[in-house]
Amino acid sequence: MPPPAETSRPSRVAVIIGRTREGRVGDVIGRWFAEQAAGRDDLEPAVVDPVDFGLPAHYPDRPTRQMSAFAAEVGRADAFVVVTPEYDRSS
């Protein structure tokens, strides 16, 4: 008897937003990318926005609960996309 057919699960893709400042547009772009990727059967995108985790402004001596939650969310991914801002170097 042949082995049972293996069903492959979609690849988990973390779409990481790379900026937390007010006025950013990376979150809009990241969510757009995730929507586009969700149309594929082989991808399972998840937007990972540092704003949603309440990360500290400076690195503490030990990871906070929020830092551990952020790392765990990224750690569940098979791949990741980082949406970063582009600076025009004029200022």
ABEGO torsion letter per residue (X at the ends): XBBBBBBBBBBBBBBBBABABBGBAAAAAAAAAAAAAAABAABBBBBBBAAAAGBBABBBABBBAAAAAAAAAAAABABBBBBBBBBAGAX
